[in-house]
Amino acid sequence: MADDPFSLAEHAADAIRTRFGDVQARVAVVLGSGWGPAADVLGDTVNECPFDELPGFPASTVPGHGGALRHARAGTVDLLILRGRVHLYEGHGPATVVHGVRAAILAGAKVVILTNACGSLNASFPAGTPVLLRDHINLTGQTPMAGPPPPKPYAIRFVDVTDAYSPRLRALAQSFDPTLGEGVYAQFLGPQYETPAEIHMARVIGADLVGMSTAIETIAARHLGAEVLAISLVTNLAAGLQGKPLDHAEVVAQGQAAGERVGRLLRKVIEVA
């Protein structure tokens, strides 16, 4: 069926294998806002393909997001780097937002690393701090598992996300950088930034970080059996916690300033993941 997101992801996975020579990429990395500089340190580039040449991959309309899938190699590990993502707030449904993650997993990835730029609700995580996600709160009201049941041979739609973010991978990242903290990330729909009242609510229900991506991609990855490591780069204090308006240009700039440094850490994880 043309509207079956799993069939579309299979078609994209076939195209990835054809374009990149049937590569067996164990790891897939999704780069968020401002994370572009990390792409060049995650691994040595082997090949790259624009998103618009792959089935089902829409172009991002958000500054700070690239638009290509890169095959790279870190040591002996092949990886796929999604240079940018699309979001619910761009008008896409959940299936489209998670399409790249699904396609990468169906092309062979067993580990998915998700990155994003986020606002901090926690004084322990100032701007410029990378934070591992240990859990999330999905406040979008949407999920990639809604709709018709997944076709065979895929698992049923009721995904267990008790350990959505792999304890093994988090421990591995912290073995390379013991200063890495962990937090709970709340995904809002966006694109407007959160109000101070919404931030207060998020703090009350246990969030340390807020952003507009990642949680629903994690759900899709866990449904397909991949391990997930997610790392947020704090670019600003959340609304009402700083004395100036929020600005997407600042988000991108902060991400670019720290992206290469955090990318080197992620490469170490990738080489042994």
Backbone as CSV, one residue per row, in Angstrom:
resi,resn,N_x,N_y,N_z,CA_x,CA_y,CA_z,C_x,C_y,C_z
1,MET,0.839,-1.204,0.000,0.000,0.000,0.000,0.866,1.243,0.000
2,ALA,0.495,2.202,-0.820,1.307,3.400,-0.952,1.348,4.192,0.347
3,ASP,0.254,4.074,1.170,0.205,4.858,2.388,0.692,4.081,3.608
4,ASP,1.256,2.902,3.417,1.804,2.107,4.513,3.203,2.617,4.826
5,PRO,3.412,3.227,6.007,4.716,3.807,6.307,5.829,2.775,6.404
6,PHE,5.491,1.537,6.741,6.519,0.503,6.844,6.991,0.071,5.455
7,SER,6.054,-0.051,4.514,6.443,-0.366,3.136,7.299,0.749,2.542
8,LEU,6.937,1.996,2.840,7.726,3.124,2.344,9.128,3.104,2.945
9,ALA,9.231,2.768,4.230,10.552,2.686,4.869,11.382,1.546,4.269
10,GLU,10.725,0.422,3.946,11.431,-0.683,3.291,11.961,-0.249,1.926
11,HIS,11.131,0.488,1.194,11.533,0.985,-0.123,12.743,1.916,0.010
12,ALA,12.705,2.794,1.035,13.834,3.699,1.274,15.088,2.925,1.682
13,ALA,14.912,1.891,2.498,16.063,1.080,2.914,16.706,0.405,1.709
14,ASP,15.882,-0.096,0.786,16.419,-0.687,-0.444,17.211,0.339,-1.235
15,ALA,16.691,1.571,-1.303,17.383,2.634,-2.034,18.704,2.988,-1.364
16,ILE,18.732,2.986,-0.040,19.973,3.269,0.689,21.018,2.204,0.377
17,ARG,20.605,0.942,0.414,21.552,-0.142,0.117,22.062,-0.045,-1.309
18,THR,21.166,0.302,-2.226,21.587,0.438,-3.623,22.546,1.602,-3.788
19,ARG,22.231,2.740,-3.167,23.046,3.938,-3.324,24.416,3.780,-2.663
20,PHE,24.467,3.088,-1.516,25.711,2.988,-0.760,26.376,1.615,-0.868
21,GLY,25.989,0.844,-1.880,26.699,-0.401,-2.134,26.427,-1.501,-1.130
22,ASP,25.166,-1.621,-0.712,24.766,-2.668,0.226,25.588,-2.627,1.510
23,VAL,25.880,-1.414,1.974,26.663,-1.246,3.189,25.896,-1.780,4.394
24,GLN,26.615,-2.380,5.340,26.030,-2.868,6.586,26.352,-1.862,7.694
25,ALA,25.559,-0.813,7.778,25.798,0.242,8.764,25.132,-0.154,10.079
26,ARG,25.946,-0.367,11.107,25.416,-0.797,12.401,24.768,0.354,13.171
27,VAL,25.230,1.587,12.920,24.804,2.748,13.704,24.178,3.785,12.781
28,ALA,23.098,4.408,13.243,22.492,5.558,12.558,22.484,6.729,13.530
29,VAL,22.854,7.905,13.033,22.912,9.111,13.856,22.030,10.174,13.219
30,VAL,21.142,10.771,14.011,20.308,11.879,13.543,20.838,13.168,14.160
31,LEU,21.193,14.134,13.318,21.755,15.388,13.795,20.669,16.454,13.889
32,GLY,20.576,17.082,15.064,19.575,18.101,15.308,20.066,19.499,14.993
33,SER,19.320,20.498,15.460,19.613,21.903,15.161,21.028,22.277,15.567
34,GLY,21.783,22.797,14.584,23.123,23.288,14.866,24.183,22.214,15.012
35,TRP,23.806,20.943,14.874,24.756,19.852,15.075,25.579,19.548,13.828
36,GLY,25.419,20.335,12.764,26.113,20.068,11.507,27.605,19.823,11.644
37,PRO,28.349,20.634,12.447,29.798,20.417,12.558,30.175,19.036,13.083
38,ALA,29.260,18.377,13.785,29.569,17.050,14.322,29.701,16.018,13.213
39,ALA,29.039,16.258,12.076,29.034,15.263,11.006,30.442,14.910,10.550
40,ASP,31.326,15.893,10.525,32.666,15.665,9.993,33.602,14.985,10.973
41,VAL,33.220,14.898,12.245,34.084,14.224,13.213,33.523,12.878,13.648
42,LEU,32.279,12.590,13.294,31.697,11.302,13.670,32.350,10.148,12.921
43,GLY,32.795,10.417,11.700,33.414,9.376,10.892,33.897,9.952,9.582
44,ASP,34.698,9.174,8.885,35.229,9.599,7.583,34.174,9.353,6.514
45,THR,33.889,10.380,5.730,32.831,10.286,4.721,33.207,9.297,3.622
46,VAL,32.255,8.414,3.321,32.413,7.473,2.217,31.559,7.904,1.031
47,ASN,30.322,8.299,1.329,29.392,8.694,0.277,28.286,9.533,0.899
48,GLU,27.556,10.265,0.086,26.469,11.084,0.597,25.381,11.190,-0.452
49,CYS,24.139,11.246,0.017,22.996,11.298,-0.890,22.002,12.328,-0.384
50,PRO,21.568,13.274,-1.215,20.532,14.227,-0.780,19.247,13.498,-0.416
51,PHE,18.558,14.010,0.586,17.307,13.394,1.005,16.315,13.280,-0.145
52,ASP,16.297,14.281,-1.016,15.266,14.278,-2.058,15.496,13.205,-3.126
53,GLU,16.605,12.462,-3.018,16.839,11.345,-3.931,16.477,9.999,-3.304
54,LEU,15.926,10.046,-2.082,15.537,8.826,-1.387,14.019,8.827,-1.172
55,PRO,13.354,7.692,-1.337,11.898,7.640,-1.204,11.423,8.048,0.190
56,GLY,10.468,8.977,0.211,9.814,9.328,1.459,10.533,10.313,2.343
57,PHE,11.710,10.793,1.931,12.472,11.737,2.747,12.119,13.164,2.340
58,PRO,11.372,13.898,3.166,11.073,15.296,2.838,12.240,16.198,3.218
59,ALA,12.283,17.363,2.628,13.321,18.337,2.964,12.917,19.096,4.219
60,SER,13.893,19.353,5.088,13.622,20.174,6.267,13.508,21.632,5.867
61,THR,12.612,22.356,6.542,12.441,23.787,6.290,13.015,24.625,7.429
62,VAL,13.804,23.991,8.310,14.287,24.650,9.519,15.768,25.007,9.372
63,PRO,16.152,26.283,9.614,17.569,26.638,9.579,18.375,25.799,10.576
64,GLY,19.580,25.405,10.156,20.423,24.605,11.027,20.295,23.116,10.797
65,HIS,19.412,22.720,9.850,19.254,21.312,9.514,19.708,21.095,8.079
66,GLY,20.630,20.152,7.896,21.069,19.799,6.560,19.987,18.993,5.860
67,GLY,20.326,18.437,4.716,19.331,17.685,3.971,19.939,16.542,3.205
68,ALA,20.751,15.717,3.887,21.422,14.628,3.190,21.661,13.461,4.134
69,LEU,21.769,12.275,3.542,22.139,11.069,4.266,23.573,10.734,3.897
70,ARG,24.411,10.587,4.910,25.838,10.330,4.687,26.205,8.938,5.177
71,HIS,26.957,8.222,4.349,27.589,6.978,4.782,29.006,7.341,5.220
72,ALA,29.335,7.019,6.464,30.655,7.325,7.006,31.208,6.090,7.692
73,ARG,32.481,6.171,8.052,33.133,5.051,8.729,33.951,5.577,9.899
74,ALA,33.674,5.030,11.082,34.423,5.378,12.298,35.192,4.141,12.724
75,GLY,36.493,4.143,12.477,37.274,2.932,12.713,36.806,1.845,11.770
76,THR,36.309,0.746,12.344,35.805,-0.358,11.517,34.286,-0.360,11.431
77,VAL,33.646,0.666,11.992,32.179,0.698,12.062,31.609,1.597,10.972
78,ASP,30.704,1.051,10.173,29.986,1.860,9.187,28.764,2.485,9.857
79,LEU,28.490,3.716,9.490,27.331,4.395,10.059,26.620,5.235,9.017
80,LEU,25.356,5.493,9.280,24.546,6.400,8.475,24.289,7.646,9.295
81,ILE,24.564,8.805,8.721,24.354,10.078,9.400,23.237,10.826,8.682
82,LEU,22.135,11.037,9.382,21.036,11.836,8.835,21.326,13.285,9.198
83,ARG,21.733,14.048,8.219,22.136,15.436,8.450,20.899,16.334,8.433
84,GLY,20.180,16.269,9.541,18.957,17.033,9.675,17.753,16.121,9.836
85,ARG,16.662,16.705,10.297,15.402,15.970,10.489,14.244,16.907,10.165
86,VAL,13.067,16.321,10.026,11.852,17.121,9.929,11.064,16.969,11.227
87,HIS,10.125,17.884,11.442,9.421,17.969,12.713,7.910,17.956,12.497
88,LEU,7.196,17.620,13.551,5.742,17.686,13.502,5.264,19.093,13.160
89,TYR,5.947,20.107,13.705,5.472,21.477,13.514,5.654,21.995,12.095
90,GLU,6.383,21.250,11.257,6.495,21.642,9.857,5.286,21.184,9.047
91,GLY,4.345,20.543,9.713,3.141,20.084,9.039,3.156,18.615,8.681
92,HIS,4.186,17.891,9.112,4.298,16.472,8.817,3.600,15.635,9.881
93,GLY,3.106,14.480,9.480,2.578,13.530,10.435,3.703,12.752,11.092
94,PRO,3.402,12.033,12.170,4.445,11.269,12.871,5.180,10.271,11.982
95,ALA,4.458,9.606,11.073,5.106,8.611,10.216,6.189,9.245,9.350
96,THR,5.944,10.450,8.876,6.942,11.148,8.061,8.130,11.581,8.913
97,VAL,7.854,12.045,10.128,8.923,12.506,11.010,9.886,11.369,11.357
98,VAL,9.366,10.162,11.544,10.219,9.038,11.951,10.697,8.210,10.761
99,HIS,10.346,8.618,9.562,10.661,7.817,8.374,12.163,7.547,8.236
100,GLY,12.988,8.562,8.447,14.424,8.380,8.295,14.978,7.368,9.279
101,VAL,14.492,7.407,10.510,14.935,6.457,11.525,14.507,5.039,11.143
102,ARG,13.256,4.899,10.732,12.794,3.570,10.321,13.598,3.037,9.143
103,ALA,13.844,3.884,8.150,14.575,3.444,6.959,15.993,3.011,7.327
104,ALA,16.652,3.773,8.205,18.022,3.427,8.601,18.069,2.094,9.335
105,ILE,17.072,1.845,10.188,17.035,0.576,10.916,16.775,-0.578,9.953
106,LEU,15.844,-0.383,9.031,15.553,-1.446,8.072,16.707,-1.667,7.100
107,ALA,17.591,-0.671,6.980,18.799,-0.838,6.170,19.918,-1.520,6.956
108,GLY,19.678,-1.785,8.243,20.658,-2.558,9.005,21.103,-1.989,10.329
109,ALA,20.733,-0.750,10.656,21.213,-0.140,11.903,20.606,-0.836,13.121
110,LYS,21.456,-1.145,14.083,21.034,-1.744,15.343,21.054,-0.734,16.487
111,VAL,21.792,0.347,16.296,21.925,1.413,17.294,21.532,2.724,16.633
112,VAL,20.669,3.488,17.291,20.265,4.808,16.799,20.691,5.848,17.827
113,ILE,21.442,6.833,17.365,21.870,7.941,18.221,21.116,9.188,17.773
114,LEU,20.326,9.751,18.675,19.521,10.935,18.378,20.127,12.138,19.082
115,THR,20.270,13.234,18.373,20.790,14.467,18.966,19.772,15.576,18.789
116,ASN,19.827,16.551,19.676,18.946,17.700,19.538,19.519,18.893,20.278
117,ALA,18.940,20.042,20.022,19.196,21.252,20.809,17.991,21.445,21.710
118,CYS,18.234,21.879,22.938,17.117,21.940,23.881,17.250,23.119,24.828
119,GLY,16.147,23.416,25.496,16.152,24.374,26.590,16.271,23.635,27.903
120,SER,16.892,24.276,28.877,17.112,23.649,30.183,16.182,24.229,31.237
121,LEU,15.637,23.328,32.052,14.828,23.706,33.203,15.597,23.478,34.496
122,ASN,16.819,22.970,34.354,17.610,22.513,35.492,18.877,23.350,35.602
123,ALA,19.089,23.972,36.739,20.254,24.841,36.924,21.563,24.083,36.792
124,SER,21.521,22.761,36.929,22.729,21.955,36.777,23.152,21.820,35.321
125,PHE,22.261,22.211,34.395,22.530,22.068,32.970,22.481,23.439,32.285
126,PRO,23.536,24.253,32.414,23.556,25.559,31.758,23.800,25.430,30.259
127,ALA,23.675,26.538,29.539,23.910,26.544,28.089,25.302,26.012,27.781
128,GLY,25.370,25.189,26.734,26.626,24.579,26.329,26.859,23.194,26.896
129,THR,25.934,22.717,27.743,26.098,21.424,28.400,25.450,20.305,27.590
130,PRO,26.183,19.224,27.289,25.540,18.047,26.714,24.942,17.189,27.822
131,VAL,23.744,16.667,27.583,23.024,15.881,28.590,22.470,14.623,27.934
132,LEU,22.727,13.471,28.538,22.147,12.222,28.068,20.680,12.139,28.513
133,LEU,19.832,11.618,27.655,18.444,11.409,28.047,18.313,10.049,28.714
134,ARG,17.677,10.031,29.891,17.373,8.762,30.551,15.894,8.416,30.450
135,ASP,15.078,9.406,30.047,13.653,9.154,29.853,13.061,10.369,29.138
136,HIS,11.833,10.214,28.673,11.176,11.359,28.039,9.706,11.444,28.449
137,ILE,9.142,12.630,28.205,7.715,12.880,28.373,7.216,13.413,27.037
138,ASN,6.334,12.675,26.406,5.822,13.063,25.091,4.582,13.933,25.276
139,LEU,4.743,15.239,25.097,3.645,16.188,25.261,3.063,16.642,23.926
140,THR,3.395,15.938,22.859,2.898,16.333,21.536,1.478,15.844,21.284
141,GLY,1.038,14.840,22.028,-0.251,14.229,21.739,-0.236,13.358,20.498
142,GLN,0.973,13.043,19.990,1.086,12.237,18.780,2.100,11.121,18.990
143,THR,1.935,10.064,18.199,2.838,8.920,18.274,2.913,8.251,16.908
144,PRO,4.070,7.719,16.533,4.176,7.019,15.250,3.469,5.672,15.249
145,MET,2.999,5.226,16.417,2.328,3.930,16.481,0.820,4.038,16.294
146,ALA,0.280,5.239,16.191,-1.151,5.408,15.939,-1.466,5.027,14.493
147,GLY,-2.716,4.612,14.270,-3.130,4.237,12.924,-3.343,2.743,12.822
148,PRO,-3.390,2.233,11.587,-3.585,0.793,11.401,-2.467,0.002,12.072
149,PRO,-2.745,-1.231,12.487,-1.687,-2.024,13.119,-0.538,-2.275,12.157
150,PRO,0.705,-2.321,12.664,1.843,-2.596,11.782,1.670,-3.937,11.082
151,PRO,2.022,-4.015,9.802,1.879,-5.281,9.079,2.910,-6.305,9.544
152,LYS,2.663,-7.557,9.282,3.677,-8.577,9.544,4.866,-8.315,8.640
153,PRO,6.094,-8.549,9.099,6.496,-9.242,10.336,6.779,-8.299,11.508
154,TYR,6.282,-7.073,11.465,6.627,-6.104,12.503,5.873,-6.392,13.795
155,ALA,6.493,-5.943,14.890,5.918,-6.171,16.209,4.584,-5.430,16.340
156,ILE,3.792,-5.856,17.321,2.536,-5.173,17.575,2.796,-3.732,18.001
157,ARG,1.768,-2.918,17.953,1.928,-1.479,18.146,2.191,-1.067,19.593
158,PHE,1.975,-1.977,20.548,2.071,-1.614,21.964,3.529,-1.734,22.422
159,VAL,4.289,-0.673,22.209,5.738,-0.692,22.427,6.062,-0.481,23.906
160,ASP,6.928,-1.320,24.454,7.416,-1.130,25.818,8.564,-0.122,25.776
161,VAL,8.360,1.025,26.415,9.411,2.049,26.436,9.933,2.276,27.857
162,THR,9.897,1.195,28.666,10.413,1.289,30.029,11.873,1.728,30.026
163,ASP,12.666,1.099,29.182,14.073,1.476,29.020,14.265,2.013,27.609
164,ALA,13.556,3.089,27.296,13.618,3.646,25.943,15.048,4.020,25.566
165,TYR,15.789,4.555,26.534,17.162,5.008,26.278,18.110,4.010,26.926
166,SER,18.873,3.325,26.093,19.665,2.162,26.488,20.580,2.435,27.678
167,PRO,20.385,1.742,28.800,21.328,1.879,29.919,22.749,1.499,29.522
168,ARG,22.886,0.504,28.653,24.219,0.094,28.206,24.935,1.226,27.476
169,LEU,24.240,1.872,26.553,24.867,2.931,25.773,25.131,4.174,26.618
170,ARG,24.232,4.466,27.555,24.468,5.601,28.446,25.706,5.364,29.301
171,ALA,25.847,4.156,29.815,27.038,3.828,30.619,28.301,3.899,29.774
172,LEU,28.194,3.480,28.520,29.344,3.542,27.625,29.759,4.984,27.386
173,ALA,28.787,5.862,27.112,29.108,7.278,26.898,29.750,7.876,28.145
174,GLN,29.226,7.536,29.313,29.772,8.085,30.562,31.140,7.507,30.898
175,SER,31.469,6.346,30.343,32.818,5.808,30.552,33.856,6.648,29.823
176,PHE,33.453,7.292,28.726,34.349,8.180,27.996,34.341,9.595,28.563
177,ASP,33.213,9.992,29.154,33.108,11.317,29.762,32.279,11.204,31.041
178,PRO,32.953,10.976,32.175,32.225,10.801,33.442,31.453,12.042,33.892
179,THR,31.700,13.194,33.264,30.977,14.415,33.655,29.597,14.497,33.026
180,LEU,29.266,13.603,32.094,27.978,13.651,31.417,26.843,13.400,32.408
181,GLY,25.919,14.334,32.481,24.737,14.150,33.308,23.606,13.511,32.522
182,GLU,22.544,13.141,33.227,21.365,12.549,32.620,20.131,13.336,33.026
183,GLY,19.158,13.391,32.137,17.948,14.125,32.451,16.743,13.577,31.725
184,VAL,15.583,14.092,32.095,14.309,13.749,31.456,13.947,14.868,30.484
185,TYR,13.611,14.477,29.271,13.357,15.419,28.179,11.868,15.434,27.856
186,ALA,11.282,16.606,27.776,9.882,16.758,27.390,9.808,17.286,25.961
187,GLN,9.124,16.536,25.092,8.927,17.002,23.723,7.591,17.717,23.611
188,PHE,7.676,19.008,23.249,6.497,19.804,22.916,6.314,19.787,21.395
189,LEU,5.139,20.173,20.953,4.863,20.184,19.521,5.596,21.315,18.815
190,GLY,5.605,22.547,19.409,6.201,23.684,18.734,5.291,24.179,17.601
191,PRO,5.780,25.075,16.730,7.130,25.641,16.703,7.354,26.802,17.669
192,GLN,6.284,27.340,18.242,6.482,28.407,19.223,7.222,27.824,20.435
193,TYR,8.036,28.665,21.061,8.681,28.221,22.292,7.638,28.148,23.407
194,GLU,7.979,27.434,24.439,7.042,27.197,25.529,6.800,28.489,26.318
195,THR,5.617,28.609,26.888,5.337,29.741,27.769,5.943,29.465,29.149
196,PRO,6.152,30.503,29.949,6.622,30.254,31.317,5.712,29.305,32.095
197,ALA,4.404,29.391,31.870,3.478,28.485,32.560,3.687,27.040,32.112
198,GLU,3.922,26.851,30.828,4.191,25.493,30.326,5.499,24.948,30.893
199,ILE,6.490,25.812,30.998,7.758,25.390,31.597,7.557,25.008,33.062
200,HIS,6.765,25.783,33.767,6.465,25.438,35.166,5.803,24.067,35.249
201,MET,4.844,23.801,34.350,4.195,22.499,34.314,5.203,21.385,34.062
202,ALA,6.087,21.604,33.074,7.076,20.580,32.729,7.984,20.268,33.913
203,ARG,8.364,21.299,34.658,9.207,21.069,35.839,8.453,20.253,36.884
204,VAL,7.188,20.568,37.070,6.393,19.872,38.090,6.266,18.383,37.764
205,ILE,6.138,18.048,36.487,5.968,16.638,36.124,7.291,15.924,35.903
206,GLY,8.413,16.615,36.148,9.693,15.918,36.188,10.653,16.146,35.057
207,ALA,10.385,17.108,34.174,11.290,17.356,33.046,12.479,18.215,33.464
208,ASP,13.636,17.903,32.871,14.840,18.719,33.027,15.130,19.537,31.780
209,LEU,14.614,19.056,30.632,14.937,19.620,29.329,13.670,19.683,28.492
210,VAL,13.617,20.635,27.562,12.469,20.729,26.660,12.960,20.944,25.229
211,GLY,12.210,20.365,24.287,12.538,20.531,22.882,11.363,20.117,22.017
212,MET,11.610,19.973,20.713,10.524,19.742,19.759,10.787,18.538,18.860
213,SER,11.584,17.585,19.338,11.896,16.402,18.533,12.205,15.236,19.462
214,THR,12.704,14.163,18.882,13.375,13.056,19.569,12.457,12.003,20.191
215,ALA,11.478,12.387,20.991,10.686,11.379,21.697,9.972,10.440,20.734
216,ILE,9.335,10.995,19.702,8.580,10.098,18.819,9.524,9.271,17.930
217,GLU,10.720,9.789,17.635,11.705,8.989,16.909,12.177,7.822,17.769
218,THR,12.316,8.077,19.067,12.708,7.016,19.988,11.668,5.905,20.016
219,ILE,10.396,6.279,20.055,9.321,5.283,20.066,9.401,4.399,18.819
220,ALA,9.603,5.023,17.653,9.686,4.265,16.403,10.900,3.345,16.395
221,ALA,12.030,3.829,16.893,13.245,3.012,16.919,13.093,1.825,17.856
222,ARG,12.502,2.045,19.016,12.317,0.948,19.964,11.327,-0.081,19.416
223,HIS,10.323,0.369,18.693,9.378,-0.573,18.092,10.078,-1.537,17.151
224,LEU,11.096,-1.050,16.441,11.835,-1.886,15.491,13.021,-2.594,16.135
225,GLY,13.164,-2.469,17.446,14.170,-3.246,18.154,15.544,-2.632,18.258
226,ALA,15.716,-1.387,17.835,17.025,-0.736,17.924,17.274,-0.217,19.328
227,GLU,18.544,-0.204,19.726,18.943,0.484,20.947,19.035,1.972,20.647
228,VAL,18.668,2.794,21.617,18.672,4.243,21.411,19.560,4.916,22.450
229,LEU,20.415,5.794,21.959,21.154,6.738,22.788,20.754,8.125,22.320
230,ALA,20.348,8.981,23.238,19.969,10.341,22.864,20.760,11.325,23.709
231,ILE,21.230,12.373,23.060,22.005,13.394,23.757,21.501,14.767,23.333
232,SER,21.164,15.572,24.321,20.692,16.933,24.087,21.818,17.911,24.372
233,LEU,21.910,18.932,23.550,22.846,20.016,23.813,22.043,21.222,24.277
234,VAL,22.270,21.617,25.522,21.539,22.757,26.068,22.012,24.034,25.381
235,THR,21.079,24.748,24.777,21.433,25.981,24.067,20.922,27.228,24.775
236,ASN,20.010,27.045,25.717,19.421,28.202,26.404,18.662,27.720,27.635
237,LEU,18.444,28.633,28.567,17.496,28.354,29.636,16.084,28.526,29.079
238,ALA,15.167,27.742,29.596,13.808,27.752,29.076,13.091,29.065,29.426
239,ALA,11.933,29.261,28.801,11.172,30.503,28.953,10.893,30.814,30.426
240,GLY,11.104,32.075,30.773,10.861,32.521,32.135,12.035,32.303,33.073
241,LEU,13.082,31.627,32.575,14.244,31.336,33.416,15.454,32.171,33.022
242,GLN,15.304,32.990,31.986,16.373,33.892,31.587,15.752,35.247,31.249
243,GLY,16.573,36.263,31.261,16.041,37.613,31.125,16.008,38.150,29.725
244,LYS,15.916,37.259,28.716,15.859,37.742,27.335,14.991,36.802,26.516
245,PRO,14.472,37.281,25.370,13.624,36.435,24.534,14.406,35.257,23.955
246,LEU,13.696,34.166,23.659,14.307,32.997,23.030,14.462,33.262,21.534
247,ASP,15.552,32.714,20.967,15.912,33.033,19.582,16.500,31.785,18.926
248,HIS,15.925,31.366,17.769,16.417,30.158,17.105,17.855,30.334,16.607
249,ALA,18.233,31.553,16.216,19.619,31.776,15.774,20.609,31.468,16.892
250,GLU,20.223,31.803,18.125,21.083,31.491,19.268,21.184,29.981,19.468
251,VAL,20.069,29.274,19.257,20.064,27.823,19.376,21.059,27.201,18.400
252,VAL,20.993,27.650,17.148,21.894,27.107,16.125,23.345,27.435,16.459
253,ALA,23.611,28.669,16.879,24.978,29.081,17.191,25.568,28.268,18.341
254,GLN,24.779,28.047,19.388,25.254,27.246,20.518,25.553,25.818,20.076
255,GLY,24.690,25.277,19.243,24.903,23.923,18.757,26.171,23.808,17.938
256,GLN,26.395,24.792,17.080,27.595,24.758,16.253,28.866,24.910,17.086
257,ALA,28.776,25.697,18.155,29.953,25.920,18.997,30.382,24.646,19.716
258,ALA,29.422,23.824,20.123,29.744,22.631,20.911,29.617,21.337,20.115
259,GLY,29.034,21.413,18.907,28.754,20.205,18.144,29.974,19.369,17.846
260,GLU,31.076,20.006,17.463,32.278,19.244,17.125,32.841,18.539,18.358
261,ARG,32.842,19.239,19.489,33.373,18.642,20.730,32.551,17.416,21.132
262,VAL,31.232,17.543,21.090,30.387,16.415,21.465,30.451,15.321,20.395
263,GLY,30.650,15.725,19.147,30.794,14.747,18.075,31.977,13.829,18.288
264,ARG,33.072,14.362,18.821,34.241,13.520,19.096,33.920,12.481,20.167
265,LEU,33.131,12.871,21.158,32.702,11.920,22.176,31.844,10.829,21.546
266,LEU,30.891,11.223,20.715,30.013,10.242,20.100,30.780,9.289,19.191
267,ARG,31.826,9.774,18.555,32.621,8.870,17.712,33.213,7.747,18.548
268,LYS,33.691,8.062,19.745,34.235,7.020,20.620,33.175,5.984,20.948
269,VAL,31.951,6.453,21.189,30.859,5.530,21.476,30.566,4.663,20.251
270,ILE,30.499,5.294,19.083,30.175,4.587,17.848,31.182,3.478,17.563
271,GLU,32.453,3.745,17.805,33.498,2.780,17.462,33.401,1.485,18.259
272,VAL,32.717,1.526,19.399,32.610,0.310,20.226,31.165,-0.088,20.502
273,ALA,30.216,0.664,19.945,28.804,0.385,20.239,28.350,-0.931,19.638
